Amino acid sequence: MSIKDNLSVEENVEEKVLNFWEENHIFQKSVNKQAPLGDYIFYDGPPFATGTPHYGHLAGSVIKDVVPRFWTMKGYRVERQWGWDCHGLPIENIVEKEMNIGSKKEILDIGVEKFNLSCQSRVLEFADDWKKVIRKIGRFVDMDSSYKTMDRDYMESIWWVFKSLWDKDLIYQNYKSMHICPRCETTLSQSEVSEGYRDIKDLSVIAKFKLKNKNNEYILAWTTTPWTLIGNVALAVSSEIEYVKIKQNDDIYILAKERLEDVLKDSDFEIIETLLGSDLLNLQYEPLFPYYKDEDLENKEQAWKIYSADFVTTEDGTGVVHIAPAFGEDDLNLGKKYKLPFIQHIDMSGHFKAEVKDFPNLMVKPLGDHMATDIEIVKYLAHNNLLYSKEKYEHSYPHCWRCDTPLLNYATSSYFVKVEAIKDKLLQRAKDINWSPNHLKNGRFGKWLEGARDWSISRQRFWASPIPLWRCSSCQAEKVIGSVKELEDLSGQTISDLHNHVIDKIRFKCSACGGTMERIEDVLDCWFESGSMPYAKMHYPFENKDKFEANFPAQFIAEGVDQTRAWFYYMHVISTALMDSSAFLNTIVNGIVLAEDGKKMSKKLKNYPDPLLILDKYGADALRYYLLSSPVMLADNMNFSESGVLEAKRKTVMLLNNVFKFYNLYEDKSLARVKSEDFLDIWIISRVNESGSEINKAMEDYSLPKAVKPITKLIDDLSTWYLRRSRDRLKGVNAEDKQKALSTLVYVFEKIALIIAPFMPFLAEDLWQKITGNNYQDKEKSVHLEPWPDFESIEKNVLERMVVLREIVELALAKRDKSGFRVRQPLKSVTVFCDKILTFSEAEKDLLKSELNVKEVITKQSEKAEILEVVLDINLSPELILEGIKREFVRLINNLRKESSLTISDTVKVYWYSDDKEIQEAMTIYSKEMLEEVLAQEFIFSQAEDLFVQKNVKINNNIVSLGLEKIK
């Protein structure tokens, strides 16, 4: 059978298993079966259904399937509820493209209600594709009663979380410098900004700020954002830095002395004065642009002066920093310190305001040509003799993680969670979490916690959970609503939908002044929604209160490495703030699955195979095992390889199936199961239990790569060592020995089916159904309804002895290969040298004799400490030569049978002919002995023609004619 045939056969098996699970509700039964150890809580992070699942999703889904299956078998009840992330920019961006919307203003023009309803209609567009892939991968999860972040109950719990934080004085409003996406016209959180950095080439300038009432005297300042120069209101120097006045041509320039060489390069200049930064303080200069010079600005008298700042260095630039308080955290803080005017010359869409008359309708960082506006700024400076120099440079710049637009540092109002106020608790509670891989605990996650800042949770968008804050239009009193009932009681209205296009119409009377309370416009950051998932998916505290509180925190969660600064982090913040507890106790973090060439997987580039095609071609078990044994399970990146999936299939599914097929040839249901004392049987039983014990420990440690590693080694040992050494036993030369071997294999298959069940659920089910004799008949019987086995039958001494024996075999076979003697040629003896004389049992000697094809095993003491050596006696007697010919004959005949597709039920007559006297003599001696080995009725010395199959072969370089006649 070809590999292709094997693949298709096993694919049909998986579909058969899926149908069995579905028709008999095996998943539901596994959840509802007796759970003596109680509940095991698993939180499933919700994906967006805005596209079809890729291999990264599948890697996560495999983790989320393996762990719950394992703990279910261990005796826990593990509910698995799917969730959908429904809100936010991914949906909004899809709808904007469909409706040909290019700005936030256009959304307002068509109406928020129409836009939101369009978003709602697109949310689960790809849900069926997800269901198809999740089914094919074999994941047990309830997708029919999935939670959705857009459901009223879910959103109501979000309101409760917000109000709870508000009541704890952990939410505040402030004006801060934050990153905004000008296309989406909304702020982004610290973690969202961190996800979008990329290297770009940008334009930097050194501008000439003319000192007031000084002819041709300028102070030089460097900036990498020329567009912010319009909002400049101050320059900053360090009081301790040494500055110089230099003369160049007819102009005088001031800059830091340390920066002279880099700024002036090879040009001629003359130093005319050295001074400290403190000597420059309060000097006035002329604004570069005229737009705000004559405006009535608050604190205008403080504008366009030089101030001292501790963030000024001489690492780059000129040692002078241009200050625009509306566009940078340091700038804003300095502006507050010295009460500087606040000039915000662009709007949230990133366009210049009307008063910036020389650059009408320009966007400061346009997508597709991010330097275009900066170039226009440079042209203006050059035209007005305000440009000293310009150059391109490469740096890492943040972009919107959803639409790829360059972000802007922009001071605006937002609501914040006081993360810094609870940072000590966050760090303390994080100690309770077990991470796999462990380095994330104090590494990526721990470092992020240490640097955590207050969390901006308000967004200026539409399709999201509205912030439940109403404000009086008269006295500005505020009211946070924590439940639907509370809002219904205040408004007298029935509320079935909590989205802003509905509740923004709801108003009620202010209890303080009798005025009208209206909801503020902002909506919540979608990470606030997903971070609140533990409560919201259960509609806590409005429902399931006792159940939730008895089972918080979760025992397990899993997501990609990017979520260490997102979902993992936000859940931890909210749970620490509300519950003074971590939200989860164990987490497995997967890395990123890249295309085979190392690039990001792209549908546009078509640089990766469709997951459904891979599942159809190789089966889910092969893909699951490939992912589970890959670096992606250690939070590392991996390049997806189709050949890797095939290799995983060969080493696991195909190899184990082949072992079972051989067992099935000789299965005898009439034989009772017996306990064997055979050395080889004890060894394979111990290997199964040793592997199971290793898997159990690794799973309890949440280390999936360590858990799957023993599986391939065990299957290989079963096939290439145990089965190969037991073939003759299974064929039944000795009835008692056959019974022992068959009984051992039944035990082994049952145990293997159980221990691979979490990892390769299809292979496990099919093997278990066959070996137990259920054959999918009893609807209440499935390997996934069985308990996790114990692993007490481990004979460590036998395992250790077999390691030594196999090492001897490996060394001896290498010696054979080097000396040119094939294994089929019997040798007189093997001598084993060790630092102490080894004593072998008869069974062990028989194993070595058979494996090495030697007549005698001799042991001797070696003077070399702890070194095992073997020596073969390669002197061949005539008797050994003849026996070698016999073994070669058996091999060639059995190969001929295989090529002819004969089965063990087919008996043949063997026709043979050779002129060689040694071959003739060997056949005279051994032909009767060989009959059973080749399933033949007789050997006939003849060159007969027209046989079933006929072939010329070589034995010891002599031509032998072989033919088979099938006996009907």
TIMARBA-216098 format. One line per 5 residues: number of its first residue (from 1); for each residue x, y, z of C-alpha. Coordinates in steps of 0.05 Angstrom, whole numbers. Last residue first. Layout:
BEGIN
NUM = X/Y/Z ~ ...
END
This chain:
BEGIN
968 = -106/-458/-83 ~ -31/-469/-78 ~ 7/-409/-104 ~ 69/-429/-144 ~ 130/-388/-127
963 = 195/-383/-166 ~ 267/-369/-149 ~ 328/-375/-195 ~ 393/-366/-157 ~ 453/-330/-185
958 = 515/-332/-142 ~ 546/-269/-111 ~ 537/-297/-40 ~ 463/-305/-56 ~ 438/-268/-117
953 = 367/-264/-146 ~ 331/-286/-209 ~ 255/-280/-205 ~ 191/-319/-217 ~ 119/-306/-196
948 = 56/-348/-201 ~ 96/-398/-243 ~ 98/-403/-319 ~ 167/-436/-319 ~ 202/-490/-278
943 = 276/-482/-265 ~ 275/-539/-215 ~ 297/-561/-145 ~ 228/-562/-112 ~ 218/-537/-41
938 = 153/-559/-8 ~ 88/-535/24 ~ 112/-464/37 ~ 94/-413/91 ~ 164/-381/87
933 = 186/-395/158 ~ 144/-458/162 ~ 181/-490/103 ~ 250/-467/124 ~ 265/-524/172
928 = 250/-574/117 ~ 296/-538/68 ~ 354/-532/118 ~ 404/-587/104 ~ 393/-600/30
923 = 382/-526/19 ~ 450/-510/50 ~ 484/-564/7 ~ 454/-536/-57 ~ 476/-466/-38
918 = 546/-491/-24 ~ 548/-529/-90 ~ 530/-468/-133 ~ 493/-487/-196 ~ 429/-457/-170
913 = 355/-471/-179 ~ 292/-458/-139 ~ 218/-473/-141 ~ 179/-457/-78 ~ 109/-485/-71
908 = 62/-437/-38 ~ 13/-428/19 ~ -31/-365/22 ~ -65/-352/90 ~ -6/-309/112
903 = -20/-262/54 ~ 10/-258/-16 ~ 16/-189/-47 ~ 66/-214/-99 ~ 119/-165/-76
898 = 108/-190/-5 ~ 116/-264/-26 ~ 180/-247/-63 ~ 207/-211/-3 ~ 190/-272/39
893 = 229/-315/-11 ~ 289/-269/-10 ~ 292/-266/66 ~ 285/-341/75 ~ 341/-354/24
888 = 387/-304/58 ~ 376/-341/124 ~ 393/-408/92 ~ 456/-380/60 ~ 479/-355/127
883 = 467/-424/156 ~ 512/-453/103 ~ 567/-402/118 ~ 562/-417/193 ~ 570/-492/180
878 = 631/-480/135 ~ 663/-442/194 ~ 668/-366/190 ~ 720/-327/229 ~ 686/-261/247
873 = 691/-268/322 ~ 660/-203/344 ~ 689/-157/397 ~ 647/-111/441 ~ 665/-53/486
868 = 631/-18/544 ~ 671/35/579 ~ 657/51/653 ~ 730/43/673 ~ 778/14/621
863 = 811/-47/651 ~ 758/-91/620 ~ 727/-153/650 ~ 702/-207/603 ~ 633/-231/580
858 = 621/-283/525 ~ 557/-291/485 ~ 555/-351/437 ~ 523/-371/371 ~ 517/-303/341
853 = 461/-272/300 ~ 467/-204/333 ~ 394/-197/351 ~ 384/-272/362 ~ 446/-283/403
848 = 434/-219/443 ~ 362/-238/458 ~ 381/-309/476 ~ 434/-283/523 ~ 383/-238/557
843 = 334/-296/564 ~ 390/-341/591 ~ 406/-288/643 ~ 467/-245/632 ~ 522/-232/683
838 = 566/-173/666 ~ 638/-176/689 ~ 659/-108/715 ~ 693/-52/678 ~ 661/-79/615
833 = 681/-122/555 ~ 628/-161/516 ~ 652/-217/471 ~ 608/-236/412 ~ 611/-306/383
828 = 612/-353/324 ~ 579/-311/272 ~ 514/-322/234 ~ 506/-285/167 ~ 438/-253/164
823 = 465/-192/202 ~ 509/-173/143 ~ 584/-180/151 ~ 624/-124/119 ~ 674/-111/176
818 = 648/-41/188 ~ 575/-63/186 ~ 589/-119/235 ~ 625/-71/282 ~ 566/-23/279
813 = 520/-81/293 ~ 562/-98/354 ~ 560/-28/383 ~ 484/-22/373 ~ 472/-91/402
808 = 514/-76/463 ~ 476/-11/473 ~ 411/-49/466 ~ 432/-98/520 ~ 453/-42/567
803 = 387/-4/558 ~ 351/-70/566 ~ 384/-81/634 ~ 361/-12/657 ~ 289/-24/636
798 = 290/-93/669 ~ 317/-63/734 ~ 265/-9/732 ~ 208/-59/729 ~ 150/-10/721
793 = 80/-37/732 ~ 53/21/774 ~ 32/67/719 ~ -40/86/735 ~ -90/99/680
788 = -128/164/665 ~ -202/149/669 ~ -243/128/609 ~ -296/170/575 ~ -248/194/522
783 = -231/122/505 ~ -303/114/486 ~ -359/69/509 ~ -430/93/520 ~ -450/84/448
778 = -433/10/450 ~ -420/-12/378 ~ -360/30/357 ~ -316/-32/350 ~ -325/-51/423
773 = -273/-107/419 ~ -227/-73/469 ~ -170/-72/419 ~ -212/-44/363 ~ -248/12/400
768 = -184/31/436 ~ -144/35/372 ~ -197/77/338 ~ -205/124/397 ~ -130/133/408
763 = -117/146/335 ~ -172/198/334 ~ -153/232/400 ~ -80/243/384 ~ -56/286/443
758 = -107/276/498 ~ -118/202/480 ~ -44/185/475 ~ -41/157/545 ~ -106/118/540
753 = -93/86/472 ~ -23/69/495 ~ -50/31/555 ~ -100/-9/514 ~ -48/-23/461
748 = 3/-47/512 ~ -46/-92/549 ~ -70/-123/484 ~ 3/-130/463 ~ 21/-167/526
743 = -37/-216/519 ~ -16/-229/447 ~ 57/-242/468 ~ 37/-287/526 ~ -12/-327/483
738 = 40/-334/428 ~ 90/-361/478 ~ 41/-413/502 ~ 26/-434/430 ~ 100/-440/409
733 = 110/-432/334 ~ 50/-385/338 ~ 62/-330/288 ~ 61/-282/347 ~ 124/-313/377
728 = 159/-310/310 ~ 145/-236/304 ~ 164/-220/376 ~ 234/-190/366 ~ 209/-145/310
723 = 148/-127/353 ~ 189/-108/414 ~ 247/-72/381 ~ 228/-34/318 ~ 153/-28/330
718 = 144/-22/405 ~ 209/17/414 ~ 187/65/358 ~ 119/74/389 ~ 152/88/457
713 = 202/137/428 ~ 147/173/390 ~ 104/179/453 ~ 159/199/501 ~ 166/268/469
708 = 92/285/474 ~ 92/306/548 ~ 159/341/546 ~ 134/384/489 ~ 69/396/527
703 = 98/422/592 ~ 39/439/637 ~ 75/412/698 ~ 18/362/710 ~ 24/345/637
698 = 99/333/643 ~ 88/288/703 ~ 34/247/669 ~ 75/240/605 ~ 135/214/644
693 = 90/165/681 ~ 58/142/616 ~ 127/132/585 ~ 150/89/644 ~ 84/52/641
688 = 92/35/568 ~ 166/19/577 ~ 150/-27/637 ~ 100/-65/595 ~ 151/-69/539
683 = 204/-96/587 ~ 160/-146/622 ~ 141/-174/554 ~ 214/-178/532 ~ 235/-214/596
678 = 178/-264/593 ~ 140/-268/659 ~ 74/-261/623 ~ 7/-248/654 ~ -47/-284/616
673 = -105/-262/572 ~ -148/-320/550 ~ -139/-346/479 ~ -203/-354/438 ~ -197/-283/411
668 = -135/-303/371 ~ -100/-244/338 ~ -47/-265/289 ~ -60/-218/231 ~ -87/-165/280
663 = -20/-160/314 ~ 11/-142/247 ~ -43/-91/235 ~ -33/-62/304 ~ 42/-52/292
658 = 26/-19/225 ~ -25/27/258 ~ 28/48/309 ~ 77/65/253 ~ 26/102/211
653 = -1/145/267 ~ 64/161/303 ~ 130/165/265 ~ 99/167/196 ~ 48/220/215
648 = 100/265/247 ~ 142/258/184 ~ 82/278/141 ~ 69/339/185 ~ 142/359/180
643 = 139/352/104 ~ 83/404/105 ~ 130/452/140 ~ 109/511/183 ~ 167/555/203
638 = 168/560/279 ~ 170/619/328 ~ 184/606/401 ~ 133/607/457 ~ 155/537/479
633 = 97/502/444 ~ 118/537/379 ~ 184/499/384 ~ 149/437/355 ~ 127/372/387
628 = 55/395/398 ~ 50/425/328 ~ 72/361/293 ~ 30/319/340 ~ -33/359/324
623 = -19/358/249 ~ -9/283/250 ~ -71/272/293 ~ -113/317/249 ~ -104/277/186
618 = -51/279/133 ~ -87/300/68 ~ -153/324/95 ~ -122/362/153 ~ -70/392/106
613 = -124/413/57 ~ -165/443/114 ~ -104/481/138 ~ -94/514/69 ~ -20/509/51
608 = 25/569/65 ~ 57/624/23 ~ -6/645/-15 ~ 23/716/-19 ~ -46/747/-9
603 = -65/696/42 ~ -3/715/82 ~ 35/675/134 ~ 91/719/161 ~ 158/702/131
598 = 204/646/153 ~ 206/612/85 ~ 162/555/111 ~ 109/606/132 ~ 108/628/204
593 = 73/599/265 ~ 81/647/323 ~ 96/623/394 ~ 51/586/443 ~ 41/604/516
588 = 15/553/566 ~ -17/582/628 ~ -28/559/699 ~ -59/593/759 ~ -109/641/727
583 = -144/706/745 ~ -92/726/797 ~ -123/748/861 ~ -142/811/899 ~ -212/800/872
578 = -229/866/838 ~ -162/900/826 ~ -122/836/821 ~ -175/805/775 ~ -176/868/731
573 = -100/874/724 ~ -89/799/713 ~ -143/795/660 ~ -110/855/626 ~ -41/823/627
568 = -60/754/601 ~ -103/787/547 ~ -51/838/525 ~ 22/841/542 ~ 30/766/551
563 = -20/760/494 ~ 34/766/441 ~ 61/699/464 ~ -2/663/439 ~ -57/638/484
558 = -71/587/538 ~ -112/586/603 ~ -113/539/663 ~ -134/529/735 ~ -182/588/733
553 = -187/634/793 ~ -242/628/816 ~ -283/565/823 ~ -326/574/885 ~ -338/647/868
548 = -363/630/799 ~ -410/575/820 ~ -438/616/877 ~ -452/676/833 ~ -478/638/772
543 = -522/697/752 ~ -524/773/762 ~ -453/774/791 ~ -430/749/741 ~ -460/739/672
538 = -419/675/667 ~ -382/698/605 ~ -378/767/637 ~ -341/747/700 ~ -282/708/671
533 = -284/751/608 ~ -268/818/641 ~ -200/822/607 ~ -235/809/541 ~ -281/869/551
528 = -226/915/579 ~ -184/893/520 ~ -239/920/476 ~ -223/990/501 ~ -289/1018/526
523 = -333/1069/491 ~ -331/1144/495 ~ -390/1191/482 ~ -410/1209/554 ~ -481/1187/571
518 = -531/1242/586 ~ -562/1262/653 ~ -612/1319/647 ~ -619/1371/702 ~ -656/1361/767
513 = -599/1391/807 ~ -568/1335/847 ~ -610/1275/829 ~ -600/1288/755 ~ -660/1266/715
508 = -654/1211/664 ~ -631/1202/592 ~ -632/1143/544 ~ -618/1160/471 ~ -545/1142/481
503 = -570/1074/503 ~ -589/1050/434 ~ -535/1074/386 ~ -486/1063/443 ~ -496/988/449
498 = -531/962/511 ~ -589/925/478 ~ -652/898/512 ~ -670/958/555 ~ -740/971/582
493 = -749/1045/599 ~ -767/1080/664 ~ -701/1118/660 ~ -673/1110/730 ~ -704/1042/743
488 = -684/1017/674 ~ -613/1041/684 ~ -608/1005/751 ~ -639/943/722 ~ -589/941/666
483 = -532/941/715 ~ -472/981/741 ~ -490/1052/720 ~ -438/1106/736 ~ -468/1175/753
478 = -432/1241/744 ~ -451/1312/765 ~ -434/1363/710 ~ -483/1415/740 ~ -525/1427/678
473 = -512/1374/625 ~ -509/1322/680 ~ -461/1265/663 ~ -476/1192/651 ~ -421/1139/654
468 = -433/1068/630 ~ -373/1069/582 ~ -403/1039/519 ~ -384/968/500 ~ -358/968/429
463 = -378/985/357 ~ -372/1061/360 ~ -304/1094/369 ~ -270/1146/411 ~ -238/1097/459
458 = -233/1098/535 ~ -191/1048/573 ~ -124/1083/580 ~ -86/1039/628 ~ -40/1070/680
453 = 31/1045/670 ~ 63/977/674 ~ 139/975/674 ~ 146/921/726 ~ 86/884/697
448 = 119/883/628 ~ 183/857/659 ~ 144/800/692 ~ 107/781/629 ~ 166/780/581
443 = 216/754/632 ~ 199/738/704 ~ 143/690/688 ~ 160/685/614 ~ 221/642/630
438 = 176/586/654 ~ 153/563/585 ~ 101/546/608 ~ 81/594/663 ~ 57/578/734
433 = 21/637/765 ~ 21/650/840 ~ 80/699/835 ~ 36/743/792 ~ -4/759/854
428 = 56/796/884 ~ 73/834/821 ~ 1/857/811 ~ -4/874/885 ~ 57/920/880
423 = 29/950/816 ~ -37/969/848 ~ -31/1045/845 ~ 8/1040/779 ~ -52/1007/747
418 = -99/1064/763 ~ -148/1049/707 ~ -153/1109/659 ~ -206/1150/626 ~ -181/1193/569
413 = -170/1265/549 ~ -121/1284/495 ~ -47/1297/483 ~ -24/1266/418 ~ 35/1222/400
408 = 16/1201/330 ~ 10/1131/301 ~ 30/1110/231 ~ -30/1075/198 ~ -23/999/195
403 = -100/988/199 ~ -104/939/257 ~ -40/944/299 ~ -37/1019/286 ~ 36/1036/274
398 = 93/1052/322 ~ 161/1074/295 ~ 228/1038/299 ~ 282/1080/267 ~ 318/1093/202
393 = 346/1161/184 ~ 338/1211/129 ~ 374/1277/134 ~ 361/1352/142 ~ 403/1413/158
388 = 401/1485/183 ~ 330/1501/162 ~ 299/1568/183 ~ 319/1609/122 ~ 246/1620/103
383 = 248/1578/40 ~ 287/1524/77 ~ 236/1521/133 ~ 178/1517/84 ~ 211/1462/43
378 = 224/1423/107 ~ 150/1428/126 ~ 131/1403/57 ~ 179/1344/65 ~ 148/1329/133
373 = 80/1325/98 ~ 103/1272/48 ~ 145/1231/98 ~ 90/1179/114 ~ 75/1163/42
368 = 30/1101/42 ~ -11/1121/102 ~ -7/1196/112 ~ 32/1220/173 ~ 16/1295/180
363 = -48/1296/140 ~ -51/1358/95 ~ -118/1393/87 ~ -87/1462/77 ~ -12/1468/90
358 = 5/1542/87 ~ -57/1562/125 ~ -46/1527/191 ~ -107/1564/219 ~ -154/1512/188
353 = -128/1454/230 ~ -75/1407/202 ~ -100/1336/193 ~ -83/1277/239 ~ -154/1254/245
348 = -153/1273/319 ~ -142/1346/299 ~ -77/1381/284 ~ -49/1448/310 ~ -53/1431/383
343 = -20/1490/417 ~ -19/1490/493 ~ 13/1551/524 ~ 66/1537/577 ~ 50/1535/651
338 = 123/1520/669 ~ 111/1451/701 ~ 49/1436/659 ~ 88/1449/594 ~ 146/1407/619
333 = 98/1349/632 ~ 67/1358/563 ~ 134/1359/528 ~ 159/1298/566 ~ 95/1261/546
328 = 96/1283/474 ~ 53/1319/423 ~ 8/1373/453 ~ 65/1402/496 ~ 108/1419/435
323 = 179/1428/461 ~ 241/1429/416 ~ 301/1396/450 ~ 371/1427/451 ~ 432/1382/459
318 = 441/1385/384 ~ 413/1318/362 ~ 439/1254/393 ~ 468/1227/458 ~ 478/1298/484
313 = 422/1294/535 ~ 358/1333/553 ~ 311/1294/599 ~ 328/1337/660 ~ 295/1399/630
308 = 315/1473/635 ~ 276/1525/596 ~ 286/1569/535 ~ 230/1616/515 ~ 178/1616/460
303 = 117/1620/505 ~ 112/1639/578 ~ 79/1706/563 ~ 26/1668/524 ~ -1/1639/589
298 = -68/1625/554 ~ -62/1641/480 ~ -95/1701/447 ~ -67/1689/378 ~ -14/1736/348
293 = 42/1686/344 ~ -5/1627/334 ~ 0/1618/258 ~ 67/1652/246 ~ 113/1591/242
288 = 184/1585/268 ~ 168/1623/332 ~ 218/1679/348 ~ 264/1668/407 ~ 267/1688/480
283 = 323/1673/529 ~ 293/1648/594 ~ 350/1600/609 ~ 412/1605/564 ~ 464/1616/619
278 = 438/1554/655 ~ 458/1513/595 ~ 530/1530/609 ~ 573/1575/565 ~ 630/1574/515
273 = 639/1633/467 ~ 667/1648/397 ~ 678/1579/370 ~ 695/1587/295 ~ 666/1545/239
268 = 686/1508/176 ~ 645/1448/153 ~ 669/1377/162 ~ 611/1351/206 ~ 574/1410/235
263 = 524/1368/272 ~ 565/1306/289 ~ 629/1343/306 ~ 595/1398/346 ~ 550/1353/388
258 = 594/1352/450 ~ 595/1428/452 ~ 519/1431/456 ~ 488/1481/408 ~ 484/1556/394
253 = 492/1585/324 ~ 519/1652/298 ~ 510/1670/225 ~ 554/1707/175 ~ 594/1647/151
248 = 594/1601/211 ~ 605/1631/279 ~ 599/1586/339 ~ 567/1597/406 ~ 580/1538/451
243 = 542/1496/502 ~ 566/1458/563 ~ 512/1415/595 ~ 494/1426/668 ~ 432/1469/658
238 = 404/1420/607 ~ 368/1452/550 ~ 294/1457/530 ~ 262/1499/476 ~ 191/1526/481
233 = 123/1536/447 ~ 128/1490/386 ~ 62/1469/356 ~ 84/1485/284 ~ 147/1445/298
228 = 105/1382/307 ~ 106/1368/231 ~ 182/1361/233 ~ 177/1297/275 ~ 249/1272/283
223 = 271/1336/315 ~ 336/1374/326 ~ 344/1443/356 ~ 394/1498/337 ~ 395/1565/373
218 = 402/1623/325 ~ 437/1691/320 ~ 432/1728/253 ~ 414/1794/287 ~ 389/1786/358
213 = 326/1820/384 ~ 293/1752/396 ~ 337/1691/383 ~ 323/1658/316 ~ 306/1584/322
208 = 343/1548/266 ~ 316/1478/254 ~ 356/1413/252 ~ 314/1364/214 ~ 297/1290/214
203 = 261/1252/159 ~ 239/1181/167 ~ 259/1111/143 ~ 217/1057/175 ~ 229/999/223
198 = 165/971/253 ~ 128/978/319 ~ 56/955/321 ~ 48/909/381 ~ 77/957/432
193 = 23/1009/415 ~ -32/959/431 ~ 2/942/498 ~ 6/1015/520 ~ -66/1028/501
188 = -90/1062/438 ~ -128/1128/429 ~ -180/1138/375 ~ -188/1172/309 ~ -188/1107/268
183 = -146/1141/214 ~ -109/1185/262 ~ -89/1126/306 ~ -72/1157/373 ~ -12/1149/419
178 = -19/1183/485 ~ -2/1249/518 ~ -48/1258/577 ~ -110/1296/598 ~ -141/1258/656
173 = -203/1219/676 ~ -200/1170/735 ~ -214/1098/750 ~ -188/1060/810 ~ -229/1095/863
168 = -255/1029/888 ~ -325/1051/867 ~ -299/1063/797 ~ -267/994/794 ~ -333/963/815
163 = -371/1007/766 ~ -327/985/708 ~ -333/911/727 ~ -408/917/734 ~ -412/951/666
158 = -373/893/636 ~ -423/846/669 ~ -478/881/631 ~ -439/874/566 ~ -438/798/574
153 = -512/796/589 ~ -529/841/530 ~ -489/799/481 ~ -435/836/441 ~ -377/799/476
148 = -406/733/452 ~ -411/670/494 ~ -415/604/457 ~ -475/558/466 ~ -466/519/401
143 = -390/523/401 ~ -382/476/460 ~ -310/450/456 ~ -277/382/444 ~ -225/395/390
138 = -215/342/337 ~ -177/384/287 ~ -233/372/237 ~ -286/400/284 ~ -245/463/298
133 = -235/471/223 ~ -309/466/205 ~ -331/508/264 ~ -283/563/244 ~ -308/563/173
128 = -379/567/198 ~ -362/627/242 ~ -333/666/183 ~ -388/719/179 ~ -398/719/254
123 = -388/794/265 ~ -411/821/198 ~ -484/834/215 ~ -465/868/280 ~ -418/915/244
118 = -473/934/196 ~ -519/947/255 ~ -465/991/285 ~ -457/1033/222 ~ -532/1043/214
113 = -539/1063/287 ~ -478/1109/286 ~ -506/1150/229 ~ -486/1161/156 ~ -453/1228/172
108 = -423/1203/238 ~ -389/1146/200 ~ -364/1196/148 ~ -333/1238/204 ~ -294/1178/228
103 = -258/1174/162 ~ -250/1135/97 ~ -317/1099/90 ~ -327/1059/26 ~ -385/1021/58
98 = -352/954/49 ~ -284/983/69 ~ -313/1016/131 ~ -350/952/149 ~ -285/912/149
93 = -250/966/189 ~ -305/968/241 ~ -301/892/251 ~ -226/893/263 ~ -232/959/302
88 = -273/934/360 ~ -327/887/382 ~ -345/814/371 ~ -294/771/406 ~ -328/703/402
83 = -327/651/457 ~ -326/575/461 ~ -346/541/526 ~ -306/483/551 ~ -329/454/617
78 = -278/410/652 ~ -305/362/705 ~ -245/330/737 ~ -224/258/746 ~ -155/252/714
73 = -188/235/647 ~ -220/304/648 ~ -153/334/667 ~ -121/304/605 ~ -178/324/558
68 = -176/395/585 ~ -101/400/571 ~ -101/371/501 ~ -159/412/473 ~ -136/482/492
63 = -65/464/469 ~ -93/440/402 ~ -134/503/396 ~ -73/547/407 ~ -34/511/352
58 = -95/514/308 ~ -101/589/317 ~ -28/598/297 ~ -40/551/239 ~ -93/597/209
53 = -168/605/225 ~ -212/640/174 ~ -225/714/180 ~ -264/765/219 ~ -288/714/270
48 = -246/747/324 ~ -220/698/375 ~ -246/691/447 ~ -198/670/502 ~ -219/603/531
43 = -218/601/606 ~ -209/532/637 ~ -236/514/706 ~ -227/444/733 ~ -289/426/773
38 = -294/368/823 ~ -243/314/839 ~ -294/257/837 ~ -319/277/768 ~ -374/229/746
33 = -391/240/673 ~ -421/306/650 ~ -362/335/613 ~ -342/270/580 ~ -415/256/564
28 = -420/323/529 ~ -358/307/487 ~ -383/237/471 ~ -450/261/445 ~ -464/193/412
23 = -477/218/341 ~ -422/270/348 ~ -367/226/376 ~ -382/169/328 ~ -385/217/269
18 = -318/245/288 ~ -289/175/294 ~ -313/156/225 ~ -284/220/197 ~ -218/204/229
13 = -218/133/202 ~ -232/160/132 ~ -170/203/138 ~ -131/141/159 ~ -149/105/95
8 = -132/166/53 ~ -63/173/83 ~ -47/100/76 ~ -66/102/3 ~ -20/162/-8
3 = 36/127/29 ~ 28/68/-19 ~ 0/0/0
END
